[in-house]
Amino acid sequence: MSTKVETLEKNMVKLTIEVDADRFEEGMKHAYNKNKKHLNIPGFRKGRVPRNIAEKYYGAEIFYEDAINYVIPDAYEAAIKEHNLDVVAQPEIDVEQVGKGQNLIFTAEVAVKPEVVLGQYKEIEVEKVQVEVTEEEVQQELEKVQQQNARIITVEDRPVQDEDQVVIDFEGFVNGESFEGGKGENYPLTIGSGTFIDTFEEQLIGKQINEEVEVNVTFPEDYHETALAGQPALFKVVVKEIKEKELPALDNEFAKDVSEFDTLEEYKEDLKATLLKQKEHKAEHEKEDKVVEKIIENAQMEVPEPMIEAQVDQMIQDFSQRLQYQGLPLETYLQFTGNNMVTLRENFKKDALRHIQSRLVLEAIAKEENIQVSDEEWEEEVKKMAEMYNMEVEKLREGISEQEKEYMKEDLKVTKALAFVVENSKEVE
């Protein structure tokens, strides 16, 4: 196998890899063995067609795709190791030459980890944040707890009001025709939540139970279903149930029910202390963000586009999982918010770039300052993880490979580098 390396712009590298014909022949044999049970040629039983007959009948090209998929991964990994490339995204593969008895030639364009040239990262000045909790904020938090402890009661003697929880049947029509995903039965909806498009929810206000309602809305221009984008729609809706929240009185009895305190004043003081801790924690995070932001501004790096796209992929996957935990599939979220994957990806791009830049500068600082992570520090991290996942420390440790251990240590180095730059920053009034 031979490899040529070409450096492209923006930390992209093009590998031209030539695999010996003998190795490609191994791939052809693998492809034949994988597919022979599916070959159907007159005069032969299934699974018993000789390879030379199959190639004559179908053409050798029938095995190329599987042979290529068999050969390329190992050849690509070997080329990456040979040239010590730190690849940060999936490669773009292009086969340039393939044929029975020939060397396989393919190219792989890959994004490699950018080099970071650090600027000033010590004594970074950030504006000091004053932390205080107002009585209004305490009252808002108290009312939030009041809402959480409200009783949901069924209402039958009045029409729908804002913030009611209703149960509806609905069916949507565009140009007089129903459309996929536009029908629902016994659907729970909170009025004013913005779950449905346009003014759908507002048009239910004032409607009675079992009243048939015609709701007119317009789908957003960027709606993910292109056939519906920008289209006016008519929804036939029946309000089947109306429910409202009955709030408890804010008194000493309320404080006893929701806390360990006997009086409302004691509970409010505790809420104030909790809010203060939360604000202090938030202020510390904001300080970290500002310090890192200035370090990024002072540094030089060029992040390749595939690296950003890979980070966007990860962020969307994490976002989708969080939605799933709430019982909401990503597709449904996009439908109800009038969004699509193109705009969703675009919305994540800025944060993806910032995440990558932050990681890169902190890794560079850890290297510059020779920040190390001891086995004792790693063990402490494993203990924290065991507590978080309610596992035995020994079992968790046994399940961690050496490579995963190194990844964990790299993460800890980044955490220590962040603590280092914050500790060495200056707060100014």
C-alpha beads as a LAMMPS data file, in Angstrom:
LAMMPS data file: protein, C-alpha beads

429 atoms
428 bonds

1 atom types
1 bond types

-500.0 500.0 xlo xhi
-500.0 500.0 ylo yhi
-500.0 500.0 zlo zhi

Masses

1 110.0

Atoms # bond

1 1 1 0.000 0.000 0.000
2 1 1 1.237 3.502 -0.796
3 1 1 -0.064 6.887 0.340
4 1 1 0.349 10.445 -0.879
5 1 1 -0.539 13.370 1.380
6 1 1 -1.657 16.773 0.117
7 1 1 -2.274 19.666 2.514
8 1 1 -5.362 21.681 1.598
9 1 1 -6.750 24.934 2.983
10 1 1 -8.442 25.318 6.385
11 1 1 -6.802 22.286 8.029
12 1 1 -8.017 19.832 5.411
13 1 1 -5.779 17.025 4.143
14 1 1 -6.222 14.883 1.028
15 1 1 -4.889 11.328 1.167
16 1 1 -4.426 9.383 -2.060
17 1 1 -4.226 5.713 -1.075
18 1 1 -3.276 2.875 -3.411
19 1 1 -4.098 -0.644 -2.236
20 1 1 -2.299 -3.611 -3.818
21 1 1 -4.301 -5.797 -6.209
22 1 1 -3.693 -8.830 -3.937
23 1 1 -5.412 -7.060 -1.045
24 1 1 -8.314 -6.019 -3.274
25 1 1 -8.593 -9.658 -4.371
26 1 1 -9.118 -10.560 -0.696
27 1 1 -11.964 -8.075 -0.708
28 1 1 -13.439 -9.669 -3.830
29 1 1 -13.334 -13.094 -2.172
30 1 1 -15.043 -11.662 0.905
31 1 1 -17.712 -10.037 -1.279
32 1 1 -18.324 -13.302 -3.145
33 1 1 -18.678 -15.319 0.085
34 1 1 -21.004 -12.695 1.500
35 1 1 -23.302 -12.664 -1.527
36 1 1 -23.111 -16.179 -2.998
37 1 1 -26.190 -17.445 -1.145
38 1 1 -28.240 -14.774 -2.958
39 1 1 -26.962 -15.541 -6.473
40 1 1 -29.529 -17.138 -8.752
41 1 1 -28.154 -18.571 -12.027
42 1 1 -29.905 -21.251 -14.130
43 1 1 -28.263 -24.670 -13.732
44 1 1 -26.859 -23.962 -10.235
45 1 1 -28.361 -24.293 -6.787
46 1 1 -28.499 -21.143 -4.673
47 1 1 -25.270 -20.722 -2.753
48 1 1 -23.361 -23.087 -5.052
49 1 1 -22.592 -20.758 -7.986
50 1 1 -18.795 -20.676 -8.585
51 1 1 -17.320 -17.187 -8.415
52 1 1 -15.985 -17.237 -12.013
53 1 1 -19.433 -18.175 -13.311
54 1 1 -21.076 -15.437 -11.254
55 1 1 -18.614 -12.849 -12.554
56 1 1 -19.184 -13.980 -16.139
57 1 1 -22.972 -13.955 -15.723
58 1 1 -23.352 -10.701 -13.761
59 1 1 -19.995 -9.020 -14.374
60 1 1 -17.219 -8.711 -11.767
61 1 1 -18.648 -5.262 -10.877
62 1 1 -21.321 -7.011 -8.822
63 1 1 -18.745 -7.568 -6.056
64 1 1 -16.941 -4.198 -6.234
65 1 1 -19.013 -2.297 -3.665
66 1 1 -18.670 -4.919 -0.919
67 1 1 -14.992 -5.455 -1.778
68 1 1 -14.335 -1.722 -1.547
69 1 1 -16.161 -1.506 1.797
70 1 1 -14.070 -4.424 3.039
71 1 1 -10.700 -2.964 1.984
72 1 1 -11.003 0.795 2.523
73 1 1 -11.475 1.030 6.329
74 1 1 -8.219 -0.814 7.176
75 1 1 -6.295 1.003 4.444
76 1 1 -7.613 4.371 5.613
77 1 1 -6.781 3.694 9.283
78 1 1 -3.279 2.526 8.328
79 1 1 -2.688 5.733 6.322
80 1 1 -3.895 7.898 9.235
81 1 1 -1.492 6.145 11.624
82 1 1 1.401 6.223 9.136
83 1 1 1.172 10.004 8.783
84 1 1 0.182 10.622 12.423
85 1 1 -2.911 12.643 11.507
86 1 1 -5.257 13.821 14.259
87 1 1 -8.530 13.469 12.348
88 1 1 -11.551 15.303 13.774
89 1 1 -14.389 14.329 11.412
90 1 1 -15.499 11.540 9.115
91 1 1 -13.558 11.430 5.813
92 1 1 -15.008 12.109 2.381
93 1 1 -14.073 9.042 0.296
94 1 1 -13.845 8.988 -3.492
95 1 1 -12.826 5.855 -5.431
96 1 1 -10.624 6.771 -8.402
97 1 1 -9.674 3.321 -9.724
98 1 1 -11.287 -0.070 -9.201
99 1 1 -11.136 -3.239 -11.246
100 1 1 -10.489 -6.942 -10.967
101 1 1 -6.734 -7.600 -10.920
102 1 1 -5.972 -3.875 -10.455
103 1 1 -4.733 -1.833 -7.554
104 1 1 -7.567 -0.006 -5.775
105 1 1 -6.958 3.750 -5.680
106 1 1 -9.101 6.057 -3.563
107 1 1 -8.839 9.485 -2.001
108 1 1 -9.896 10.576 1.478
109 1 1 -10.354 14.235 2.332
110 1 1 -10.154 14.660 6.080
111 1 1 -10.308 17.498 8.580
112 1 1 -7.392 17.518 11.015
113 1 1 -7.145 19.113 14.417
114 1 1 -6.219 22.797 14.077
115 1 1 -3.022 24.164 15.531
116 1 1 -3.660 26.870 18.117
117 1 1 -1.394 29.888 18.495
118 1 1 -2.124 31.263 21.946
119 1 1 -2.177 34.964 22.722
120 1 1 -2.603 36.386 26.213
121 1 1 -4.373 33.942 28.515
122 1 1 -3.184 35.089 31.960
123 1 1 -4.495 38.129 33.834
124 1 1 -7.527 38.391 31.561
125 1 1 -9.745 41.247 32.763
126 1 1 -13.482 40.658 33.127
127 1 1 -16.204 42.851 34.547
128 1 1 -17.204 41.945 38.098
129 1 1 -20.805 40.773 38.425
130 1 1 -22.737 42.015 41.453
131 1 1 -24.942 39.259 42.849
132 1 1 -28.093 40.059 44.804
133 1 1 -31.603 38.690 45.211
134 1 1 -34.588 41.040 45.205
135 1 1 -37.883 40.577 47.026
136 1 1 -39.600 40.456 43.629
137 1 1 -37.448 37.473 42.621
138 1 1 -38.290 35.677 45.870
139 1 1 -41.991 36.305 45.223
140 1 1 -41.679 34.968 41.661
141 1 1 -40.016 31.806 42.958
142 1 1 -42.711 31.433 45.603
143 1 1 -45.412 31.730 42.934
144 1 1 -43.605 29.139 40.820
145 1 1 -43.805 26.675 43.726
146 1 1 -47.440 27.671 44.144
147 1 1 -48.076 26.784 40.482
148 1 1 -46.298 23.433 40.917
149 1 1 -48.594 22.583 43.826
150 1 1 -51.793 23.678 42.146
151 1 1 -54.718 21.291 41.815
152 1 1 -55.988 20.554 38.325
153 1 1 -59.763 20.663 38.353
154 1 1 -62.267 20.000 35.570
155 1 1 -64.387 22.980 34.517
156 1 1 -67.817 22.559 32.925
157 1 1 -69.589 25.875 33.514
158 1 1 -67.503 28.264 31.401
159 1 1 -65.708 28.495 28.038
160 1 1 -61.982 28.123 27.380
161 1 1 -59.697 30.751 28.912
162 1 1 -56.016 31.534 28.441
163 1 1 -53.728 29.087 30.338
164 1 1 -56.449 26.440 30.526
165 1 1 -55.502 22.828 29.891
166 1 1 -57.842 21.432 27.255
167 1 1 -58.307 18.083 25.550
168 1 1 -59.190 18.320 21.859
169 1 1 -59.917 16.301 18.737
170 1 1 -58.715 17.972 15.557
171 1 1 -58.324 17.389 11.842
172 1 1 -56.528 19.716 9.443
173 1 1 -57.294 20.445 5.786
174 1 1 -55.327 22.257 3.084
175 1 1 -57.256 23.120 -0.068
176 1 1 -60.087 20.969 1.256
177 1 1 -57.878 17.870 1.574
178 1 1 -56.730 16.295 4.845
179 1 1 -52.964 15.834 5.226
180 1 1 -50.670 13.381 7.001
181 1 1 -50.004 14.274 10.636
182 1 1 -52.882 16.741 10.713
183 1 1 -55.269 14.627 12.787
184 1 1 -55.357 13.918 16.504
185 1 1 -57.749 12.604 19.130
186 1 1 -57.825 13.317 22.874
187 1 1 -54.840 15.630 22.430
188 1 1 -53.805 17.553 25.586
189 1 1 -53.020 21.223 24.954
190 1 1 -52.231 24.143 27.244
191 1 1 -53.656 27.378 25.858
192 1 1 -50.889 29.947 25.405
193 1 1 -48.080 27.368 25.338
194 1 1 -47.284 28.053 21.677
195 1 1 -47.328 24.332 20.926
196 1 1 -49.438 24.722 17.778
197 1 1 -48.660 26.992 14.835
198 1 1 -49.883 30.544 14.260
199 1 1 -52.987 31.586 16.266
200 1 1 -54.421 28.087 16.669
201 1 1 -54.573 28.226 20.478
202 1 1 -55.909 31.794 20.663
203 1 1 -58.868 30.859 18.461
204 1 1 -59.994 28.260 21.021
205 1 1 -60.464 30.916 23.729
206 1 1 -64.169 31.491 24.399
207 1 1 -65.246 28.107 23.018
208 1 1 -67.486 25.737 24.981
209 1 1 -67.118 22.012 25.684
210 1 1 -68.232 19.867 22.712
211 1 1 -68.472 22.940 20.513
212 1 1 -67.203 22.327 16.986
213 1 1 -64.745 25.043 16.034
214 1 1 -63.166 25.975 12.722
215 1 1 -59.641 27.288 13.245
216 1 1 -57.895 29.085 10.379
217 1 1 -54.081 29.253 10.405
218 1 1 -51.180 29.580 7.973
219 1 1 -48.157 27.286 8.043
220 1 1 -44.767 29.082 8.297
221 1 1 -42.881 29.664 5.042
222 1 1 -39.965 27.546 6.331
223 1 1 -42.165 24.674 7.568
224 1 1 -40.321 21.346 7.350
225 1 1 -43.054 19.782 5.185
226 1 1 -42.502 21.721 1.968
227 1 1 -45.960 20.805 0.646
228 1 1 -47.505 22.656 3.623
229 1 1 -45.028 25.563 3.877
230 1 1 -46.802 28.913 3.593
231 1 1 -50.185 27.230 3.008
232 1 1 -53.422 28.375 4.683
233 1 1 -55.101 25.552 6.587
234 1 1 -58.467 24.897 8.197
235 1 1 -58.616 22.789 11.359
236 1 1 -61.905 21.335 12.563
237 1 1 -61.630 21.152 16.335
238 1 1 -63.807 19.832 19.142
239 1 1 -63.025 20.868 22.729
240 1 1 -63.720 17.757 24.813
241 1 1 -62.449 18.849 28.236
242 1 1 -61.472 22.076 30.004
243 1 1 -59.268 22.045 33.090
244 1 1 -57.823 24.838 35.181
245 1 1 -55.346 25.228 37.993
246 1 1 -56.610 25.899 41.504
247 1 1 -53.786 27.646 43.391
248 1 1 -53.204 27.087 47.128
249 1 1 -53.120 30.120 49.439
250 1 1 -49.651 31.479 50.247
251 1 1 -49.701 31.140 54.022
252 1 1 -48.007 29.237 56.846
253 1 1 -49.905 26.057 56.014
254 1 1 -48.556 26.240 52.478
255 1 1 -45.001 26.604 53.829
256 1 1 -45.481 23.522 56.039
257 1 1 -46.784 21.490 53.093
258 1 1 -43.952 22.282 50.676
259 1 1 -40.953 22.668 53.023
260 1 1 -39.476 21.880 56.398
261 1 1 -40.390 25.314 57.767
262 1 1 -43.312 26.324 59.977
263 1 1 -43.881 29.819 58.673
264 1 1 -44.065 31.434 55.253
265 1 1 -41.399 33.999 56.220
266 1 1 -38.902 31.269 57.148
267 1 1 -39.587 29.525 53.851
268 1 1 -39.084 32.781 51.921
269 1 1 -35.723 33.327 53.633
270 1 1 -34.671 29.837 52.576
271 1 1 -35.794 30.525 49.007
272 1 1 -33.749 33.725 49.042
273 1 1 -30.622 31.846 50.195
274 1 1 -31.140 29.193 47.508
275 1 1 -31.599 31.829 44.801
276 1 1 -28.426 33.582 45.969
277 1 1 -26.414 30.360 45.623
278 1 1 -27.866 29.786 42.158
279 1 1 -26.971 33.326 41.101
280 1 1 -23.442 32.976 42.466
281 1 1 -23.050 29.715 40.569
282 1 1 -24.388 31.343 37.396
283 1 1 -22.069 34.333 37.851
284 1 1 -19.087 31.992 38.163
285 1 1 -20.050 30.271 34.898
286 1 1 -20.490 33.640 33.191
287 1 1 -17.042 34.656 34.420
288 1 1 -15.576 31.434 32.993
289 1 1 -17.310 32.077 29.661
290 1 1 -16.034 35.669 29.473
291 1 1 -12.472 34.654 30.307
292 1 1 -12.467 31.897 27.678
293 1 1 -14.104 34.208 25.133
294 1 1 -11.269 36.736 25.507
295 1 1 -8.655 33.977 25.300
296 1 1 -10.265 32.800 22.044
297 1 1 -10.173 36.381 20.713
298 1 1 -6.462 36.580 21.551
299 1 1 -5.658 33.217 19.939
300 1 1 -5.288 32.173 16.317
301 1 1 -6.826 29.003 14.887
302 1 1 -8.687 27.897 11.786
303 1 1 -11.472 25.395 12.476
304 1 1 -12.317 23.180 9.463
305 1 1 -15.962 23.078 8.411
306 1 1 -16.335 19.271 8.771
307 1 1 -15.234 19.587 12.410
308 1 1 -18.040 22.091 13.014
309 1 1 -20.567 19.884 11.224
310 1 1 -19.513 16.876 13.319
311 1 1 -20.052 18.914 16.500
312 1 1 -23.474 20.034 15.218
313 1 1 -24.341 16.360 14.647
314 1 1 -23.427 15.570 18.255
315 1 1 -25.380 18.527 19.643
316 1 1 -28.496 17.606 17.658
317 1 1 -28.200 14.007 18.857
318 1 1 -27.987 15.214 22.480
319 1 1 -30.930 17.576 21.916
320 1 1 -32.982 14.773 20.380
321 1 1 -32.278 12.497 23.360
322 1 1 -33.401 15.208 25.791
323 1 1 -36.635 15.565 23.835
324 1 1 -37.108 11.774 23.894
325 1 1 -36.817 11.789 27.696
326 1 1 -39.748 14.221 27.685
327 1 1 -41.691 11.902 25.368
328 1 1 -41.341 14.186 22.358
329 1 1 -39.728 12.845 19.151
330 1 1 -37.519 15.333 17.282
331 1 1 -39.752 15.107 14.194
332 1 1 -42.797 16.112 16.261
333 1 1 -40.867 18.987 17.845
334 1 1 -39.926 20.275 14.383
335 1 1 -43.528 19.955 13.213
336 1 1 -45.048 21.845 16.124
337 1 1 -42.402 24.605 16.127
338 1 1 -42.611 25.063 12.349
339 1 1 -38.880 24.358 12.140
340 1 1 -36.789 22.073 9.935
341 1 1 -33.420 20.305 10.104
342 1 1 -31.707 22.923 7.941
343 1 1 -32.593 25.808 10.258
344 1 1 -32.025 23.652 13.348
345 1 1 -28.483 22.853 12.188
346 1 1 -27.876 26.527 11.411
347 1 1 -29.067 27.476 14.906
348 1 1 -26.587 25.056 16.477
349 1 1 -23.606 26.145 14.349
350 1 1 -22.519 29.160 16.387
351 1 1 -22.543 27.206 19.657
352 1 1 -20.741 24.307 17.955
353 1 1 -17.920 26.581 16.802
354 1 1 -17.653 28.189 20.237
355 1 1 -17.505 24.755 21.906
356 1 1 -14.684 23.652 19.594
357 1 1 -12.713 26.877 20.040
358 1 1 -13.050 26.686 23.829
359 1 1 -11.829 23.108 23.901
360 1 1 -8.889 23.847 21.587
361 1 1 -7.576 26.854 23.531
362 1 1 -7.920 25.081 26.884
363 1 1 -6.087 22.026 25.524
364 1 1 -3.337 24.340 24.272
365 1 1 -3.095 26.058 27.669
366 1 1 -2.922 22.697 29.456
367 1 1 -0.021 21.773 27.195
368 1 1 1.704 25.146 27.584
369 1 1 1.407 25.047 31.384
370 1 1 2.261 21.327 31.531
371 1 1 -0.976 20.579 33.391
372 1 1 -1.120 16.904 34.328
373 1 1 -3.746 14.621 35.850
374 1 1 -2.606 12.100 38.429
375 1 1 -4.046 8.623 38.861
376 1 1 -5.400 9.804 42.208
377 1 1 -7.318 12.620 40.515
378 1 1 -8.643 10.178 37.946
379 1 1 -9.743 7.807 40.730
380 1 1 -11.617 10.672 42.376
381 1 1 -13.427 11.324 39.090
382 1 1 -14.382 7.647 38.837
383 1 1 -15.836 7.815 42.364
384 1 1 -17.940 10.839 41.384
385 1 1 -19.199 9.016 38.291
386 1 1 -20.036 5.922 40.352
387 1 1 -22.127 8.057 42.723
388 1 1 -23.851 9.780 39.816
389 1 1 -24.802 6.494 38.128
390 1 1 -25.391 4.636 41.396
391 1 1 -22.749 2.011 40.563
392 1 1 -20.026 0.246 42.493
393 1 1 -16.689 1.990 41.974
394 1 1 -14.881 -1.269 41.234
395 1 1 -17.366 -2.357 38.566
396 1 1 -17.272 1.042 36.887
397 1 1 -13.468 1.077 36.910
398 1 1 -13.307 -2.385 35.362
399 1 1 -15.535 -1.258 32.505
400 1 1 -13.267 1.650 31.551
401 1 1 -10.745 0.845 28.811
402 1 1 -7.261 2.384 28.701
403 1 1 -8.332 4.561 25.787
404 1 1 -11.410 5.775 27.688
405 1 1 -9.183 6.463 30.688
406 1 1 -6.957 8.672 28.530
407 1 1 -10.012 10.509 27.201
408 1 1 -11.170 11.108 30.757
409 1 1 -7.744 12.426 31.717
410 1 1 -7.791 14.802 28.742
411 1 1 -11.187 16.098 29.888
412 1 1 -9.811 16.615 33.393
413 1 1 -6.827 18.521 31.972
414 1 1 -9.236 20.844 30.192
415 1 1 -11.189 21.341 33.429
416 1 1 -7.958 22.149 35.293
417 1 1 -6.883 24.527 32.535
418 1 1 -10.212 26.363 32.866
419 1 1 -9.714 26.659 36.639
420 1 1 -6.172 27.919 36.003
421 1 1 -7.164 30.762 33.660
422 1 1 -10.085 31.828 35.872
423 1 1 -7.864 31.829 38.943
424 1 1 -5.331 33.965 37.049
425 1 1 -7.928 36.445 35.734
426 1 1 -8.778 39.874 37.146
427 1 1 -12.222 41.215 38.025
428 1 1 -12.674 44.942 37.365
429 1 1 -15.476 47.199 38.522

Bonds

1 1 1 2
2 1 2 3
3 1 3 4
4 1 4 5
5 1 5 6
6 1 6 7
7 1 7 8
8 1 8 9
9 1 9 10
10 1 10 11
11 1 11 12
12 1 12 13
13 1 13 14
14 1 14 15
15 1 15 16
16 1 16 17
17 1 17 18
18 1 18 19
19 1 19 20
20 1 20 21
21 1 21 22
22 1 22 23
23 1 23 24
24 1 24 25
25 1 25 26
26 1 26 27
27 1 27 28
28 1 28 29
29 1 29 30
30 1 30 31
31 1 31 32
32 1 32 33
33 1 33 34
34 1 34 35
35 1 35 36
36 1 36 37
37 1 37 38
38 1 38 39
39 1 39 40
40 1 40 41
41 1 41 42
42 1 42 43
43 1 43 44
44 1 44 45
45 1 45 46
46 1 46 47
47 1 47 48
48 1 48 49
49 1 49 50
50 1 50 51
51 1 51 52
52 1 52 53
53 1 53 54
54 1 54 55
55 1 55 56
56 1 56 57
57 1 57 58
58 1 58 59
59 1 59 60
60 1 60 61
61 1 61 62
62 1 62 63
63 1 63 64
64 1 64 65
65 1 65 66
66 1 66 67
67 1 67 68
68 1 68 69
69 1 69 70
70 1 70 71
71 1 71 72
72 1 72 73
73 1 73 74
74 1 74 75
75 1 75 76
76 1 76 77
77 1 77 78
78 1 78 79
79 1 79 80
80 1 80 81
81 1 81 82
82 1 82 83
83 1 83 84
84 1 84 85
85 1 85 86
86 1 86 87
87 1 87 88
88 1 88 89
89 1 89 90
90 1 90 91
91 1 91 92
92 1 92 93
93 1 93 94
94 1 94 95
95 1 95 96
96 1 96 97
97 1 97 98
98 1 98 99
99 1 99 100
100 1 100 101
101 1 101 102
102 1 102 103
103 1 103 104
104 1 104 105
105 1 105 106
106 1 106 107
107 1 107 108
108 1 108 109
109 1 109 110
110 1 110 111
111 1 111 112
112 1 112 113
113 1 113 114
114 1 114 115
115 1 115 116
116 1 116 117
117 1 117 118
118 1 118 119
119 1 119 120
120 1 120 121
121 1 121 122
122 1 122 123
123 1 123 124
124 1 124 125
125 1 125 126
126 1 126 127
127 1 127 128
128 1 128 129
129 1 129 130
130 1 130 131
131 1 131 132
132 1 132 133
133 1 133 134
134 1 134 135
135 1 135 136
136 1 136 137
137 1 137 138
138 1 138 139
139 1 139 140
140 1 140 141
141 1 141 142
142 1 142 143
143 1 143 144
144 1 144 145
145 1 145 146
146 1 146 147
147 1 147 148
148 1 148 149
149 1 149 150
150 1 150 151
151 1 151 152
152 1 152 153
153 1 153 154
154 1 154 155
155 1 155 156
156 1 156 157
157 1 157 158
158 1 158 159
159 1 159 160
160 1 160 161
161 1 161 162
162 1 162 163
163 1 163 164
164 1 164 165
165 1 165 166
166 1 166 167
167 1 167 168
168 1 168 169
169 1 169 170
170 1 170 171
171 1 171 172
172 1 172 173
173 1 173 174
174 1 174 175
175 1 175 176
176 1 176 177
177 1 177 178
178 1 178 179
179 1 179 180
180 1 180 181
181 1 181 182
182 1 182 183
183 1 183 184
184 1 184 185
185 1 185 186
186 1 186 187
187 1 187 188
188 1 188 189
189 1 189 190
190 1 190 191
191 1 191 192
192 1 192 193
193 1 193 194
194 1 194 195
195 1 195 196
196 1 196 197
197 1 197 198
198 1 198 199
199 1 199 200
200 1 200 201
201 1 201 202
202 1 202 203
203 1 203 204
204 1 204 205
205 1 205 206
206 1 206 207
207 1 207 208
208 1 208 209
209 1 209 210
210 1 210 211
211 1 211 212
212 1 212 213
213 1 213 214
214 1 214 215
215 1 215 216
216 1 216 217
217 1 217 218
218 1 218 219
219 1 219 220
220 1 220 221
221 1 221 222
222 1 222 223
223 1 223 224
224 1 224 225
225 1 225 226
226 1 226 227
227 1 227 228
228 1 228 229
229 1 229 230
230 1 230 231
231 1 231 232
232 1 232 233
233 1 233 234
234 1 234 235
235 1 235 236
236 1 236 237
237 1 237 238
238 1 238 239
239 1 239 240
240 1 240 241
241 1 241 242
242 1 242 243
243 1 243 244
244 1 244 245
245 1 245 246
246 1 246 247
247 1 247 248
248 1 248 249
249 1 249 250
250 1 250 251
251 1 251 252
252 1 252 253
253 1 253 254
254 1 254 255
255 1 255 256
256 1 256 257
257 1 257 258
258 1 258 259
259 1 259 260
260 1 260 261
261 1 261 262
262 1 262 263
263 1 263 264
264 1 264 265
265 1 265 266
266 1 266 267
267 1 267 268
268 1 268 269
269 1 269 270
270 1 270 271
271 1 271 272
272 1 272 273
273 1 273 274
274 1 274 275
275 1 275 276
276 1 276 277
277 1 277 278
278 1 278 279
279 1 279 280
280 1 280 281
281 1 281 282
282 1 282 283
283 1 283 284
284 1 284 285
285 1 285 286
286 1 286 287
287 1 287 288
288 1 288 289
289 1 289 290
290 1 290 291
291 1 291 292
292 1 292 293
293 1 293 294
294 1 294 295
295 1 295 296
296 1 296 297
297 1 297 298
298 1 298 299
299 1 299 300
300 1 300 301
301 1 301 302
302 1 302 303
303 1 303 304
304 1 304 305
305 1 305 306
306 1 306 307
307 1 307 308
308 1 308 309
309 1 309 310
310 1 310 311
311 1 311 312
312 1 312 313
313 1 313 314
314 1 314 315
315 1 315 316
316 1 316 317
317 1 317 318
318 1 318 319
319 1 319 320
320 1 320 321
321 1 321 322
322 1 322 323
323 1 323 324
324 1 324 325
325 1 325 326
326 1 326 327
327 1 327 328
328 1 328 329
329 1 329 330
330 1 330 331
331 1 331 332
332 1 332 333
333 1 333 334
334 1 334 335
335 1 335 336
336 1 336 337
337 1 337 338
338 1 338 339
339 1 339 340
340 1 340 341
341 1 341 342
342 1 342 343
343 1 343 344
344 1 344 345
345 1 345 346
346 1 346 347
347 1 347 348
348 1 348 349
349 1 349 350
350 1 350 351
351 1 351 352
352 1 352 353
353 1 353 354
354 1 354 355
355 1 355 356
356 1 356 357
357 1 357 358
358 1 358 359
359 1 359 360
360 1 360 361
361 1 361 362
362 1 362 363
363 1 363 364
364 1 364 365
365 1 365 366
366 1 366 367
367 1 367 368
368 1 368 369
369 1 369 370
370 1 370 371
371 1 371 372
372 1 372 373
373 1 373 374
374 1 374 375
375 1 375 376
376 1 376 377
377 1 377 378
378 1 378 379
379 1 379 380
380 1 380 381
381 1 381 382
382 1 382 383
383 1 383 384
384 1 384 385
385 1 385 386
386 1 386 387
387 1 387 388
388 1 388 389
389 1 389 390
390 1 390 391
391 1 391 392
392 1 392 393
393 1 393 394
394 1 394 395
395 1 395 396
396 1 396 397
397 1 397 398
398 1 398 399
399 1 399 400
400 1 400 401
401 1 401 402
402 1 402 403
403 1 403 404
404 1 404 405
405 1 405 406
406 1 406 407
407 1 407 408
408 1 408 409
409 1 409 410
410 1 410 411
411 1 411 412
412 1 412 413
413 1 413 414
414 1 414 415
415 1 415 416
416 1 416 417
417 1 417 418
418 1 418 419
419 1 419 420
420 1 420 421
421 1 421 422
422 1 422 423
423 1 423 424
424 1 424 425
425 1 425 426
426 1 426 427
427 1 427 428
428 1 428 429
